[in-house]
Amino acid sequence: MLRTHTCGELRINDINTDVVLCGWVQRVRNKGSVIWVDLRDRYGITQLIFEEGHTEAAILEIANKLGREFVIKASGKVIERLSKNDKIDTGEIEVKVSALEVLNESKTPPFTIENDTDGGDDLRMKYRYLDLRRTNVRENLLLRHRMMQATRAYLDAQKFTEVETPVLIKSTPEGARDFVVPSRMNPGEFYALPQSPQTFKQLLMVSGFDRYFQIVKCFRDEDLRADRQPEFTQIDCEMSFVEREDIISTFEGMVKHLFKTVKGIDITEIDRMSYDDAMKYYGSDKPDTRFDMKFTELNDLAQGKGFNVFDSAELVVGICAKGCSEYTRKQVDALTDFVKRPQVGAKGLVYVKCNADGSFKSSVDKFYSQEDLKAWADAMGAEAGDLLLVLSGDKDHTRKALNELRLHMGSELGLRDKNVYKVLWVLNFPLLEWDEDTQRYHAMHHPFTSPIPEDLQKLESDPGVVKANAYDMVINGVEVGGGSIRIHDKEIQQRMFKQLGFSDEEAKAQFGFLMDAFEYGAPPHGGIAFGFDRLCSLFGGSDSIRDFIAFPKNNAGRDVMIDSPSPIHADQLKELGIDLK
């Protein structure tokens, strides 16, 4: 090894030890007679000291020429630091340098390699290899590493077998758009990159593997945002001879293990909620339950009073913001502007202030008496000092808008603490959802999701009411995992394909290999997949998964560092039989 110690391990009890350190120059402070250099590696920072009269002239000459990000090797003796720095672990010591070697010079970097950098997102992504030198970025990836190791340790202890599945597979019509790969050896034919290993993990259950997992790359050609990348990582799992409770219990255990091992947090309570209740009380299938502020439907109390906006609405629904009755007109107007934003889409907002004296002040006073408004307040569990916020309109649209307002209020009132974690299972999703554009049903999860047993007889007669034997795990309003009990019976799978609009020929062409496998003794099975990038961002307190991916794409799906995607040579296109028009 070129070094005896790292830049993060020397302490006061190492004084008088001869050491050799290697790393990057974080900064140089040259006071003429004294030069201090902060030397950095992935483990920390150690201060080096060079002094006229105590350091050889040749070494001082080299030190005078050091620049930011030079790679150096420094030998010397550990001494006590006169001006100590309690912000770093090595702040009580420094190294008095007796030998110095420049291993590699560096151009001046395009931004400062510090936690509070002066580089914008685009610049840092272009020079991502420099951005990764920053301590906070590196710590994100070390957190990802610890979570990956803890996941493997837990699943291995539960007798799961890690199996790798193919990356070049067959394109299927359900779900998001596929990334496709042309086959040179099979002209005119294409592989697809897997959106998930779904069919392969089911085939592994047919193969008798019993418990499978894989920390696996998946690919979806979707529009991007903070929590989406074209390639992402899943903890993908499947189990045989199980019911829903077995899977829920196993993966509650995994999540508790991750919180305890990685963050030192004991998760003692994991709640459950039906999909219907999640939509009714939170307007979302991934509710943030760190705070209350549940929806209250007011149709019976608010309609029939002459206020046409409410009278013509499919749904009148509100939330109670505790302690907010003193909001000024400007603050209420800001909330109205918020719900009118295109991404929220409400036409307006009705408010009711519950005054300290027991009276009510509302934006619809001329339509509703004090008794009417009191009935609203009672229904919503409001007290003096609270503020009622009410929206109306089409049921689905209004619930979605009120969910956005609820989350906004939660943030405004400091109720969404990133250091508090609430874990929730959402159960009993609809099996199918109707698509107006295509005029047919689509699988809400995927075509292999089993209906709950008591709804199976309704699959043909009333498919819209059939519930899926499915489950999502939600943490702090973020869906981190989802899965289901699978269909393992060929006849039920064929019935499902029919409801999704597949002819027998189409089903055979797309999924014939799975249907054939089911004829050879498929066990009852089910599984779950966790968004590993999302789990990492939650554990790290970030809103973006990009912070926990070593080399992420930007919002246009581009890697600006290597300039990808990019054109390929005409000879390659010709070899693949592709003609670009």
Secondary structure, DSSP 8 states (H G I E B T S, - for coil): ---SS-TT---GGGTT-EEEEEEEEEEEEE-SSEEEEEEEETTEEEEEEEETTTS-HHHHHHHHT--TT-EEEEEEEEEE-SS--TTSTTTTEEEEEEEEEEEE-----SS--SSS-S--HHHHHHTHHHHTTSHHHHHHHHHHHHHHHHHHHHHHHTT-EE----SSB---SSSS---EEE-SSSTT-EEE--S--HHHHHHHHHTT--EEEEEEEEE------TT--SEEEEEEEEEES--HHHHHHHHHHHHHHHIIIII------EEEEEHHHHHHHHSSSS--TTS----EE-HHHHSSSS-HHHHT-SEEEEEEETT-TT--HHHHHHHHHHHHSTTT--S--EEEEE-TTS-EEETTTTTS-HHHHHHHHHHTT--TT-EEEEEEESHHHHHHHHHHHHHHHHHHTT---TT---EEEEE--BSEEEETTTTEEEESS-TTB-B-GGGGGGTTT-GGG-BBSEEEEEETTEEEEEEEEB---HHHHHHHHHHTT--HHHHHHHHHHHHHHHTTT---EEEEEEEHHHHHHHHTT-S-GGGGSSS---TTS-BTTTTBS----HHHHHHHT----
